[in-house]
């Protein structure tokens, strides 16, 4: 089933459809390297946006466990 069929089915089941923005604009973005070497990020997001999605775009993540298995 494609997305339209799934959406129609969910509507028929009584669920309200909601959409999230395809991109998020950060408000009040601030970053600082701390004395302990960590990075502090501060920002505000609009409704329906996830901070974890923003952080994932800002950092390079390596799955050490997966690298060890290979």
N, CA, C and O atoms as a Tripos MOL2 file, in Angstrom:
@<TRIPOS>MOLECULE
protein
  280   279    70     0     0
PROTEIN
NO_CHARGES

@<TRIPOS>ATOM
      1 N           0.8430   -1.1880    0.0000 N.3       1 UNK1
      2 CA          0.0000    0.0000    0.0000 C.3       1 UNK1
      3 C           0.8810    1.2420    0.0000 C.2       1 UNK1
      4 O           1.9200    1.2870    0.6590 O.2       1 UNK1
      5 N           0.4500    2.2400   -0.7460 N.am      2 UNK2
      6 CA          1.2270    3.4740   -0.7670 C.3       2 UNK2
      7 C           0.7500    4.4170    0.3380 C.2       2 UNK2
      8 O          -0.2070    4.1160    1.0520 O.2       2 UNK2
      9 N           1.4200    5.5480    0.4690 N.am      3 UNK3
     10 CA          1.1140    6.4850    1.5450 C.3       3 UNK3
     11 C          -0.3080    7.0110    1.5040 C.2       3 UNK3
     12 O          -0.9310    7.2000    2.5480 O.2       3 UNK3
     13 N          -0.8320    7.2550    0.2910 N.am      4 UNK4
     14 CA         -2.1940    7.7720    0.1650 C.3       4 UNK4
     15 C          -3.2160    6.7450    0.6520 C.2       4 UNK4
     16 O          -4.1820    7.0990    1.3280 O.2       4 UNK4
     17 N          -3.0020    5.4760    0.3080 N.am      5 UNK5
     18 CA         -3.9250    4.4220    0.7490 C.3       5 UNK5
     19 C          -3.8930    4.2760    2.2650 C.2       5 UNK5
     20 O          -4.9340    4.1260    2.9050 O.2       5 UNK5
     21 N          -2.7140    4.3200    2.8230 N.am      6 UNK6
     22 CA         -2.5880    4.2030    4.2820 C.3       6 UNK6
     23 C          -3.2590    5.3840    4.9600 C.2       6 UNK6
     24 O          -3.9630    5.2140    5.9560 O.2       6 UNK6
     25 N          -3.0440    6.5930    4.4210 N.am      7 UNK7
     26 CA         -3.6820    7.7800    4.9860 C.3       7 UNK7
     27 C          -5.1960    7.6940    4.9320 C.2       7 UNK7
     28 O          -5.8770    8.0420    5.8960 O.2       7 UNK7
     29 N          -5.7260    7.2330    3.8080 N.am      8 UNK8
     30 CA         -7.1810    7.0760    3.6760 C.3       8 UNK8
     31 C          -7.7170    6.0660    4.6730 C.2       8 UNK8
     32 O          -8.7540    6.2910    5.2980 O.2       8 UNK8
     33 N          -7.0140    4.9560    4.8210 N.am      9 UNK9
     34 CA         -7.4300    3.9340    5.7830 C.3       9 UNK9
     35 C          -7.4610    4.5060    7.1980 C.2       9 UNK9
     36 O          -8.4310    4.3030    7.9280 O.2       9 UNK9
     37 N          -6.4140    5.2120    7.5840 N.am     10 UNK10
     38 CA         -6.3580    5.7720    8.9350 C.3      10 UNK10
     39 C          -7.4680    6.7950    9.1620 C.2      10 UNK10
     40 O          -8.0360    6.8660   10.2520 O.2      10 UNK10
     41 N          -7.7760    7.5830    8.1430 N.am     11 UNK11
     42 CA         -8.8890    8.5350    8.2620 C.3      11 UNK11
     43 C         -10.2100    7.8060    8.4620 C.2      11 UNK11
     44 O         -11.0210    8.2070    9.2960 O.2      11 UNK11
     45 N         -10.4300    6.7400    7.7040 N.am     12 UNK12
     46 CA        -11.6680    5.9570    7.8520 C.3      12 UNK12
     47 C         -11.7730    5.3420    9.2400 C.2      12 UNK12
     48 O         -12.8770    5.1330    9.7430 O.2      12 UNK12
     49 N         -10.6420    5.0510    9.8590 N.am     13 UNK13
     50 CA        -10.6270    4.4860   11.2060 C.3      13 UNK13
     51 C         -10.8000    5.5610   12.2830 C.2      13 UNK13
     52 O         -10.7940    5.2510   13.4740 O.2      13 UNK13
     53 N         -10.9540    6.8140   11.8720 N.am     14 UNK14
     54 CA        -11.2330    7.8810   12.8250 C.3      14 UNK14
     55 C         -10.0270    8.6840   13.2810 C.2      14 UNK14
     56 O         -10.1550    9.5380   14.1580 O.2      14 UNK14
     57 N          -8.8650    8.4300   12.7100 N.am     15 UNK15
     58 CA         -7.6810    9.1890   13.1030 C.3      15 UNK15
     59 C          -7.5930   10.4880   12.3190 C.2      15 UNK15
     60 O          -7.9030   10.5240   11.1280 O.2      15 UNK15
     61 N          -7.1780   11.5400   12.9790 N.am     16 UNK16
     62 CA         -6.9450   12.8120   12.3080 C.3      16 UNK16
     63 C          -5.5390   12.8020   11.7250 C.2      16 UNK16
     64 O          -4.5770   12.4340   12.3990 O.2      16 UNK16
     65 N          -5.4330   13.2070   10.4720 N.am     17 UNK17
     66 CA         -4.1230   13.2710    9.8380 C.3      17 UNK17
     67 C          -3.4200   14.5580   10.2530 C.2      17 UNK17
     68 O          -4.0450   15.6150   10.3380 O.2      17 UNK17
     69 N          -2.1480   14.4650   10.5040 N.am     18 UNK18
     70 CA         -1.3360   15.6290   10.8560 C.3      18 UNK18
     71 C          -0.0200   15.5210   10.0990 C.2      18 UNK18
     72 O           0.4820   14.4230    9.8550 O.2      18 UNK18
     73 N           0.5150   16.6380    9.7440 N.am     19 UNK19
     74 CA          1.7580   16.6620    8.9880 C.3      19 UNK19
     75 C           2.8130   17.4420    9.7460 C.2      19 UNK19
     76 O           2.5030   18.3830   10.4760 O.2      19 UNK19
     77 N           4.0500   17.0450    9.5680 N.am     20 UNK20
     78 CA          5.1860   17.7600   10.1510 C.3      20 UNK20
     79 C           5.9020   18.4870    9.0240 C.2      20 UNK20
     80 O           5.8820   18.0410    7.8770 O.2      20 UNK20
     81 N           6.5280   19.5940    9.3490 N.am     21 UNK21
     82 CA          7.2700   20.3080    8.3050 C.3      21 UNK21
     83 C           8.4440   19.4680    7.7900 C.2      21 UNK21
     84 O           9.0380   18.6950    8.5410 O.2      21 UNK21
     85 N           8.7690   19.6260    6.5090 N.am     22 UNK22
     86 CA          9.8800   18.8830    5.9090 C.3      22 UNK22
     87 C          11.2270   19.4130    6.3720 C.2      22 UNK22
     88 O          12.2270   18.6980    6.3220 O.2      22 UNK22
     89 N          11.2590   20.6460    6.8160 N.am     23 UNK23
     90 CA         12.4960   21.2180    7.3500 C.3      23 UNK23
     91 C          12.1610   22.0530    8.5730 C.2      23 UNK23
     92 O          11.0390   22.5300    8.7420 O.2      23 UNK23
     93 N          13.1490   22.2110    9.4030 N.am     24 UNK24
     94 CA         12.9580   22.9680   10.6450 C.3      24 UNK24
     95 C          13.9150   24.1480   10.6610 C.2      24 UNK24
     96 O          15.0940   24.0120   10.3340 O.2      24 UNK24
     97 N          13.4060   25.2890   11.0390 N.am     25 UNK25
     98 CA         14.2400   26.4710   11.2060 C.3      25 UNK25
     99 C          14.4930   26.6610   12.6930 C.2      25 UNK25
    100 O          13.5620   26.6710   13.4980 O.2      25 UNK25
    101 N          15.7550   26.8110   13.0420 N.am     26 UNK26
    102 CA         16.1260   26.9860   14.4430 C.3      26 UNK26
    103 C          16.0070   28.4480   14.8370 C.2      26 UNK26
    104 O          16.3940   29.3400   14.0820 O.2      26 UNK26
    105 N          15.4750   28.6800   16.0060 N.am     27 UNK27
    106 CA         15.4370   30.0240   16.5810 C.3      27 UNK27
    107 C          16.4130   30.0770   17.7370 C.2      27 UNK27
    108 O          16.6110   29.0840   18.4370 O.2      27 UNK27
    109 N          17.0170   31.2210   17.9350 N.am     28 UNK28
    110 CA         17.9070   31.4640   19.0800 C.3      28 UNK28
    111 C          19.0110   30.4150   19.1810 C.2      28 UNK28
    112 O          19.3000   29.9190   20.2700 O.2      28 UNK28
    113 N          19.6300   30.0750   18.0450 N.am     29 UNK29
    114 CA         20.6800   29.0570   18.0420 C.3      29 UNK29
    115 C          21.9390   29.6010   18.7060 C.2      29 UNK29
    116 O          22.3880   30.7060   18.4020 O.2      29 UNK29
    117 N          22.5050   28.8060   19.6220 N.am     30 UNK30
    118 CA         23.7140   29.1790   20.3520 C.3      30 UNK30
    119 C          24.5140   27.9140   20.6050 C.2      30 UNK30
    120 O          23.9530   26.8820   20.9740 O.2      30 UNK30
    121 N          25.8260   27.9910   20.4080 N.am     31 UNK31
    122 CA         26.6870   26.8520   20.7070 C.3      31 UNK31
    123 C          27.9070   27.3300   21.4690 C.2      31 UNK31
    124 O          28.3420   28.4740   21.3360 O.2      31 UNK31
    125 N          28.4580   26.4110   22.2850 N.am     32 UNK32
    126 CA         29.6130   26.7570   23.1150 C.3      32 UNK32
    127 C          30.3760   25.4820   23.4500 C.2      32 UNK32
    128 O          29.7850   24.4820   23.8590 O.2      32 UNK32
    129 N          31.7070   25.5250   23.2720 N.am     33 UNK33
    130 CA         32.5420   24.4370   23.7520 C.3      33 UNK33
    131 C          32.8030   24.6690   25.2310 C.2      33 UNK33
    132 O          33.2470   25.7480   25.6230 O.2      33 UNK33
    133 N          32.5350   23.6770   26.0410 N.am     34 UNK34
    134 CA         32.6850   23.7810   27.4920 C.3      34 UNK34
    135 C          34.0910   23.3690   27.9120 C.2      34 UNK34
    136 O          34.8300   22.7590   27.1390 O.2      34 UNK34
    137 N          34.4500   23.7120   29.1490 N.am     35 UNK35
    138 CA         35.7820   23.4070   29.6790 C.3      35 UNK35
    139 C          36.0870   21.9120   29.6870 C.2      35 UNK35
    140 O          37.2470   21.5150   29.5730 O.2      35 UNK35
    141 N          35.0560   21.0830   29.8200 N.am     36 UNK36
    142 CA         35.2800   19.6310   29.8570 C.3      36 UNK36
    143 C          35.3620   19.0070   28.4580 C.2      36 UNK36
    144 O          35.4500   17.7860   28.3280 O.2      36 UNK36
    145 N          35.3330   19.8440   27.4120 N.am     37 UNK37
    146 CA         35.4430   19.3550   26.0410 C.3      37 UNK37
    147 C          34.1180   19.0450   25.3750 C.2      37 UNK37
    148 O          34.0850   18.7140   24.1900 O.2      37 UNK37
    149 N          33.0330   19.1470   26.1120 N.am     38 UNK38
    150 CA         31.7210   18.8770   25.5290 C.3      38 UNK38
    151 C          31.2280   20.1030   24.7590 C.2      38 UNK38
    152 O          31.7570   21.2040   24.9130 O.2      38 UNK38
    153 N          30.2330   19.8960   23.9490 N.am     39 UNK39
    154 CA         29.6270   20.9610   23.1640 C.3      39 UNK39
    155 C          28.2140   21.1930   23.6700 C.2      39 UNK39
    156 O          27.4140   20.2610   23.7510 O.2      39 UNK39
    157 N          27.9120   22.4280   24.0060 N.am     40 UNK40
    158 CA         26.5690   22.7790   24.4730 C.3      40 UNK40
    159 C          25.8310   23.4510   23.3250 C.2      40 UNK40
    160 O          26.3350   24.3950   22.7150 O.2      40 UNK40
    161 N          24.6330   22.9570   23.0380 N.am     41 UNK41
    162 CA         23.7740   23.5260   22.0090 C.3      41 UNK41
    163 C          22.4920   24.0190   22.6510 C.2      41 UNK41
    164 O          21.8890   23.3210   23.4670 O.2      41 UNK41
    165 N          22.0810   25.2060   22.2880 N.am     42 UNK42
    166 CA         20.7960   25.7470   22.7300 C.3      42 UNK42
    167 C          20.0620   26.2520   21.4980 C.2      42 UNK42
    168 O          20.6380   26.9680   20.6790 O.2      42 UNK42
    169 N          18.8040   25.8870   21.3630 N.am     43 UNK43
    170 CA         17.9950   26.3850   20.2580 C.3      43 UNK43
    171 C          16.5260   26.1400   20.5650 C.2      43 UNK43
    172 O          16.1790   25.3400   21.4340 O.2      43 UNK43
    173 N          15.6850   26.8360   19.8410 N.am     44 UNK44
    174 CA         14.2420   26.6630   19.9670 C.3      44 UNK44
    175 C          13.7040   26.1350   18.6380 C.2      44 UNK44
    176 O          14.1930   26.4980   17.5680 O.2      44 UNK44
    177 N          12.7000   25.2790   18.7230 N.am     45 UNK45
    178 CA         12.0720   24.6920   17.5430 C.3      45 UNK45
    179 C          10.5750   24.9400   17.5660 C.2      45 UNK45
    180 O           9.9770   25.1430   18.6230 O.2      45 UNK45
    181 N           9.9890   24.9180   16.3960 N.am     46 UNK46
    182 CA          8.5510   25.0580   16.2950 C.3      46 UNK46
    183 C           7.8330   23.7710   16.6630 C.2      46 UNK46
    184 O           8.4570   22.7280   16.8560 O.2      46 UNK46
    185 N           6.5350   23.8600   16.7570 N.am     47 UNK47
    186 CA          5.6930   22.7120   17.0750 C.3      47 UNK47
    187 C           5.8640   21.6200   16.0240 C.2      47 UNK47
    188 O           5.8860   21.8970   14.8250 O.2      47 UNK47
    189 N           5.9850   20.3880   16.4830 N.am     48 UNK48
    190 CA          6.0930   19.2510   15.5810 C.3      48 UNK48
    191 C           7.5000   18.9280   15.1350 C.2      48 UNK48
    192 O           7.7010   17.9880   14.3660 O.2      48 UNK48
    193 N           8.4810   19.6870   15.6010 N.am     49 UNK49
    194 CA          9.8810   19.4410   15.2390 C.3      49 UNK49
    195 C          10.5780   18.7210   16.3870 C.2      49 UNK49
    196 O          10.2360   18.9200   17.5520 O.2      49 UNK49
    197 N          11.5380   17.8990   16.0570 N.am     50 UNK50
    198 CA         12.2470   17.1130   17.0610 C.3      50 UNK50
    199 C          13.7020   17.5510   17.1660 C.2      50 UNK50
    200 O          14.4070   17.6380   16.1610 O.2      50 UNK50
    201 N          14.1420   17.8240   18.3840 N.am     51 UNK51
    202 CA         15.5290   18.2260   18.6200 C.3      51 UNK51
    203 C          16.4910   17.1130   18.2280 C.2      51 UNK51
    204 O          17.5930   17.3890   17.7530 O.2      51 UNK51
    205 N          16.0940   15.8690   18.4170 N.am     52 UNK52
    206 CA         16.9840   14.7610   18.0610 C.3      52 UNK52
    207 C          17.2660   14.7450   16.5610 C.2      52 UNK52
    208 O          18.3660   14.3800   16.1480 O.2      52 UNK52
    209 N          16.3060   15.1290   15.7510 N.am     53 UNK53
    210 CA         16.5160   15.1900   14.3020 C.3      53 UNK53
    211 C          17.5070   16.2900   13.9490 C.2      53 UNK53
    212 O          18.3310   16.1200   13.0500 O.2      53 UNK53
    213 N          17.4330   17.4130   14.6490 N.am     54 UNK54
    214 CA         18.3720   18.5120   14.4100 C.3      54 UNK54
    215 C          19.7780   18.0890   14.8060 C.2      54 UNK54
    216 O          20.7220   18.2900   14.0410 O.2      54 UNK54
    217 N          19.9290   17.5120   15.9810 N.am     55 UNK55
    218 CA         21.2490   17.0950   16.4620 C.3      55 UNK55
    219 C          21.8420   16.0440   15.5260 C.2      55 UNK55
    220 O          23.0440   16.0620   15.2640 O.2      55 UNK55
    221 N          21.0280   15.1440   15.0270 N.am     56 UNK56
    222 CA         21.5140   14.1170   14.1040 C.3      56 UNK56
    223 C          22.0990   14.7370   12.8380 C.2      56 UNK56
    224 O          23.0320   14.1840   12.2560 O.2      56 UNK56
    225 N          21.5670   15.8690   12.4080 N.am     57 UNK57
    226 CA         22.0890   16.5440   11.2230 C.3      57 UNK57
    227 C          23.3590   17.3250   11.5190 C.2      57 UNK57
    228 O          24.1280   17.6210   10.6040 O.2      57 UNK57
    229 N          23.5910   17.6600   12.7730 N.am     58 UNK58
    230 CA         24.7410   18.4830   13.1480 C.3      58 UNK58
    231 C          25.9900   17.6870   13.4930 C.2      58 UNK58
    232 O          27.0970   18.2210   13.4310 O.2      58 UNK58
    233 N          25.8300   16.4260   13.8540 N.am     59 UNK59
    234 CA         26.9770   15.6460   14.3210 C.3      59 UNK59
    235 C          27.2090   14.4420   13.4170 C.2      59 UNK59
    236 O          26.2960   13.9610   12.7460 O.2      59 UNK59
    237 N          28.4480   13.9690   13.4130 N.am     60 UNK60
    238 CA         28.7770   12.7270   12.7230 C.3      60 UNK60
    239 C          28.7420   11.6200   13.7620 C.2      60 UNK60
    240 O          29.4750   11.6620   14.7490 O.2      60 UNK60
    241 N          27.8980   10.6440   13.5390 N.am     61 UNK61
    242 CA         27.6810    9.5680   14.4950 C.3      61 UNK61
    243 C          28.3060    8.2940   13.9570 C.2      61 UNK61
    244 O          28.0560    7.9100   12.8140 O.2      61 UNK61
    245 N          29.1090    7.6450   14.7660 N.am     62 UNK62
    246 CA         29.6870    6.3490   14.4120 C.3      62 UNK62
    247 C          29.1990    5.3090   15.4040 C.2      62 UNK62
    248 O          29.3340    5.4810   16.6150 O.2      62 UNK62
    249 N          28.6330    4.2300   14.8850 N.am     63 UNK63
    250 CA         28.1700    3.1360   15.7270 C.3      63 UNK63
    251 C          29.3640    2.2360   16.0330 C.2      63 UNK63
    252 O          29.7140    1.3670   15.2340 O.2      63 UNK63
    253 N          29.9820    2.4460   17.1830 N.am     64 UNK64
    254 CA         31.1990    1.7280   17.5550 C.3      64 UNK64
    255 C          30.9380    0.2300   17.6350 C.2      64 UNK64
    256 O          31.7810   -0.5680   17.2250 O.2      64 UNK64
    257 N          29.7860   -0.1560   18.1550 N.am     65 UNK65
    258 CA         29.4640   -1.5810   18.2650 C.3      65 UNK65
    259 C          29.4410   -2.2300   16.8840 C.2      65 UNK65
    260 O          29.9840   -3.3190   16.6980 O.2      65 UNK65
    261 N          28.8270   -1.5760   15.9370 N.am     66 UNK66
    262 CA         28.7500   -2.1230   14.5820 C.3      66 UNK66
    263 C          30.1370   -2.1730   13.9400 C.2      66 UNK66
    264 O          30.4540   -3.1240   13.2260 O.2      66 UNK66
    265 N          30.9640   -1.1590   14.1890 N.am     67 UNK67
    266 CA         32.3230   -1.1480   13.6430 C.3      67 UNK67
    267 C          33.1560   -2.2930   14.2120 C.2      67 UNK67
    268 O          33.9750   -2.8790   13.5030 O.2      67 UNK67
    269 N          32.9510   -2.6100   15.4760 N.am     68 UNK68
    270 CA         33.7020   -3.7080   16.1030 C.3      68 UNK68
    271 C          33.3000   -5.0580   15.5290 C.2      68 UNK68
    272 O          34.1260   -5.9660   15.4400 O.2      68 UNK68
    273 N          32.0400   -5.1960   15.1400 N.am     69 UNK69
    274 CA         31.5570   -6.4550   14.5790 C.3      69 UNK69
    275 C          32.1320   -6.7190   13.1990 C.2      69 UNK69
    276 O          32.2330   -7.8720   12.7810 O.2      69 UNK69
    277 N          32.5030   -5.6830   12.4990 N.am     70 UNK70
    278 CA         33.0250   -5.8410   11.1220 C.3      70 UNK70
    279 C          34.4780   -6.0080   11.1510 C.2      70 UNK70
    280 O          35.1030   -6.1550   10.1000 O.2      70 UNK70
@<TRIPOS>BOND
     1     1     2 1
     2     2     3 1
     3     3     4 2
     4     3     5 am
     5     5     6 1
     6     6     7 1
     7     7     8 2
     8     7     9 am
     9     9    10 1
    10    10    11 1
    11    11    12 2
    12    11    13 am
    13    13    14 1
    14    14    15 1
    15    15    16 2
    16    15    17 am
    17    17    18 1
    18    18    19 1
    19    19    20 2
    20    19    21 am
    21    21    22 1
    22    22    23 1
    23    23    24 2
    24    23    25 am
    25    25    26 1
    26    26    27 1
    27    27    28 2
    28    27    29 am
    29    29    30 1
    30    30    31 1
    31    31    32 2
    32    31    33 am
    33    33    34 1
    34    34    35 1
    35    35    36 2
    36    35    37 am
    37    37    38 1
    38    38    39 1
    39    39    40 2
    40    39    41 am
    41    41    42 1
    42    42    43 1
    43    43    44 2
    44    43    45 am
    45    45    46 1
    46    46    47 1
    47    47    48 2
    48    47    49 am
    49    49    50 1
    50    50    51 1
    51    51    52 2
    52    51    53 am
    53    53    54 1
    54    54    55 1
    55    55    56 2
    56    55    57 am
    57    57    58 1
    58    58    59 1
    59    59    60 2
    60    59    61 am
    61    61    62 1
    62    62    63 1
    63    63    64 2
    64    63    65 am
    65    65    66 1
    66    66    67 1
    67    67    68 2
    68    67    69 am
    69    69    70 1
    70    70    71 1
    71    71    72 2
    72    71    73 am
    73    73    74 1
    74    74    75 1
    75    75    76 2
    76    75    77 am
    77    77    78 1
    78    78    79 1
    79    79    80 2
    80    79    81 am
    81    81    82 1
    82    82    83 1
    83    83    84 2
    84    83    85 am
    85    85    86 1
    86    86    87 1
    87    87    88 2
    88    87    89 am
    89    89    90 1
    90    90    91 1
    91    91    92 2
    92    91    93 am
    93    93    94 1
    94    94    95 1
    95    95    96 2
    96    95    97 am
    97    97    98 1
    98    98    99 1
    99    99   100 2
   100    99   101 am
   101   101   102 1
   102   102   103 1
   103   103   104 2
   104   103   105 am
   105   105   106 1
   106   106   107 1
   107   107   108 2
   108   107   109 am
   109   109   110 1
   110   110   111 1
   111   111   112 2
   112   111   113 am
   113   113   114 1
   114   114   115 1
   115   115   116 2
   116   115   117 am
   117   117   118 1
   118   118   119 1
   119   119   120 2
   120   119   121 am
   121   121   122 1
   122   122   123 1
   123   123   124 2
   124   123   125 am
   125   125   126 1
   126   126   127 1
   127   127   128 2
   128   127   129 am
   129   129   130 1
   130   130   131 1
   131   131   132 2
   132   131   133 am
   133   133   134 1
   134   134   135 1
   135   135   136 2
   136   135   137 am
   137   137   138 1
   138   138   139 1
   139   139   140 2
   140   139   141 am
   141   141   142 1
   142   142   143 1
   143   143   144 2
   144   143   145 am
   145   145   146 1
   146   146   147 1
   147   147   148 2
   148   147   149 am
   149   149   150 1
   150   150   151 1
   151   151   152 2
   152   151   153 am
   153   153   154 1
   154   154   155 1
   155   155   156 2
   156   155   157 am
   157   157   158 1
   158   158   159 1
   159   159   160 2
   160   159   161 am
   161   161   162 1
   162   162   163 1
   163   163   164 2
   164   163   165 am
   165   165   166 1
   166   166   167 1
   167   167   168 2
   168   167   169 am
   169   169   170 1
   170   170   171 1
   171   171   172 2
   172   171   173 am
   173   173   174 1
   174   174   175 1
   175   175   176 2
   176   175   177 am
   177   177   178 1
   178   178   179 1
   179   179   180 2
   180   179   181 am
   181   181   182 1
   182   182   183 1
   183   183   184 2
   184   183   185 am
   185   185   186 1
   186   186   187 1
   187   187   188 2
   188   187   189 am
   189   189   190 1
   190   190   191 1
   191   191   192 2
   192   191   193 am
   193   193   194 1
   194   194   195 1
   195   195   196 2
   196   195   197 am
   197   197   198 1
   198   198   199 1
   199   199   200 2
   200   199   201 am
   201   201   202 1
   202   202   203 1
   203   203   204 2
   204   203   205 am
   205   205   206 1
   206   206   207 1
   207   207   208 2
   208   207   209 am
   209   209   210 1
   210   210   211 1
   211   211   212 2
   212   211   213 am
   213   213   214 1
   214   214   215 1
   215   215   216 2
   216   215   217 am
   217   217   218 1
   218   218   219 1
   219   219   220 2
   220   219   221 am
   221   221   222 1
   222   222   223 1
   223   223   224 2
   224   223   225 am
   225   225   226 1
   226   226   227 1
   227   227   228 2
   228   227   229 am
   229   229   230 1
   230   230   231 1
   231   231   232 2
   232   231   233 am
   233   233   234 1
   234   234   235 1
   235   235   236 2
   236   235   237 am
   237   237   238 1
   238   238   239 1
   239   239   240 2
   240   239   241 am
   241   241   242 1
   242   242   243 1
   243   243   244 2
   244   243   245 am
   245   245   246 1
   246   246   247 1
   247   247   248 2
   248   247   249 am
   249   249   250 1
   250   250   251 1
   251   251   252 2
   252   251   253 am
   253   253   254 1
   254   254   255 1
   255   255   256 2
   256   255   257 am
   257   257   258 1
   258   258   259 1
   259   259   260 2
   260   259   261 am
   261   261   262 1
   262   262   263 1
   263   263   264 2
   264   263   265 am
   265   265   266 1
   266   266   267 1
   267   267   268 2
   268   267   269 am
   269   269   270 1
   270   270   271 1
   271   271   272 2
   272   271   273 am
   273   273   274 1
   274   274   275 1
   275   275   276 2
   276   275   277 am
   277   277   278 1
   278   278   279 1
   279   279   280 2
@<TRIPOS>SUBSTRUCTURE
     1 UNK1         2 RESIDUE 1 A UNK
     2 UNK2         6 RESIDUE 1 A UNK
     3 UNK3        10 RESIDUE 1 A UNK
     4 UNK4        14 RESIDUE 1 A UNK
     5 UNK5        18 RESIDUE 1 A UNK
     6 UNK6        22 RESIDUE 1 A UNK
     7 UNK7        26 RESIDUE 1 A UNK
     8 UNK8        30 RESIDUE 1 A UNK
     9 UNK9        34 RESIDUE 1 A UNK
    10 UNK10       38 RESIDUE 1 A UNK
    11 UNK11       42 RESIDUE 1 A UNK
    12 UNK12       46 RESIDUE 1 A UNK
    13 UNK13       50 RESIDUE 1 A UNK
    14 UNK14       54 RESIDUE 1 A UNK
    15 UNK15       58 RESIDUE 1 A UNK
    16 UNK16       62 RESIDUE 1 A UNK
    17 UNK17       66 RESIDUE 1 A UNK
    18 UNK18       70 RESIDUE 1 A UNK
    19 UNK19       74 RESIDUE 1 A UNK
    20 UNK20       78 RESIDUE 1 A UNK
    21 UNK21       82 RESIDUE 1 A UNK
    22 UNK22       86 RESIDUE 1 A UNK
    23 UNK23       90 RESIDUE 1 A UNK
    24 UNK24       94 RESIDUE 1 A UNK
    25 UNK25       98 RESIDUE 1 A UNK
    26 UNK26      102 RESIDUE 1 A UNK
    27 UNK27      106 RESIDUE 1 A UNK
    28 UNK28      110 RESIDUE 1 A UNK
    29 UNK29      114 RESIDUE 1 A UNK
    30 UNK30      118 RESIDUE 1 A UNK
    31 UNK31      122 RESIDUE 1 A UNK
    32 UNK32      126 RESIDUE 1 A UNK
    33 UNK33      130 RESIDUE 1 A UNK
    34 UNK34      134 RESIDUE 1 A UNK
    35 UNK35      138 RESIDUE 1 A UNK
    36 UNK36      142 RESIDUE 1 A UNK
    37 UNK37      146 RESIDUE 1 A UNK
    38 UNK38      150 RESIDUE 1 A UNK
    39 UNK39      154 RESIDUE 1 A UNK
    40 UNK40      158 RESIDUE 1 A UNK
    41 UNK41      162 RESIDUE 1 A UNK
    42 UNK42      166 RESIDUE 1 A UNK
    43 UNK43      170 RESIDUE 1 A UNK
    44 UNK44      174 RESIDUE 1 A UNK
    45 UNK45      178 RESIDUE 1 A UNK
    46 UNK46      182 RESIDUE 1 A UNK
    47 UNK47      186 RESIDUE 1 A UNK
    48 UNK48      190 RESIDUE 1 A UNK
    49 UNK49      194 RESIDUE 1 A UNK
    50 UNK50      198 RESIDUE 1 A UNK
    51 UNK51      202 RESIDUE 1 A UNK
    52 UNK52      206 RESIDUE 1 A UNK
    53 UNK53      210 RESIDUE 1 A UNK
    54 UNK54      214 RESIDUE 1 A UNK
    55 UNK55      218 RESIDUE 1 A UNK
    56 UNK56      222 RESIDUE 1 A UNK
    57 UNK57      226 RESIDUE 1 A UNK
    58 UNK58      230 RESIDUE 1 A UNK
    59 UNK59      234 RESIDUE 1 A UNK
    60 UNK60      238 RESIDUE 1 A UNK
    61 UNK61      242 RESIDUE 1 A UNK
    62 UNK62      246 RESIDUE 1 A UNK
    63 UNK63      250 RESIDUE 1 A UNK
    64 UNK64      254 RESIDUE 1 A UNK
    65 UNK65      258 RESIDUE 1 A UNK
    66 UNK66      262 RESIDUE 1 A UNK
    67 UNK67      266 RESIDUE 1 A UNK
    68 UNK68      270 RESIDUE 1 A UNK
    69 UNK69      274 RESIDUE 1 A UNK
    70 UNK70      278 RESIDUE 1 A UNK
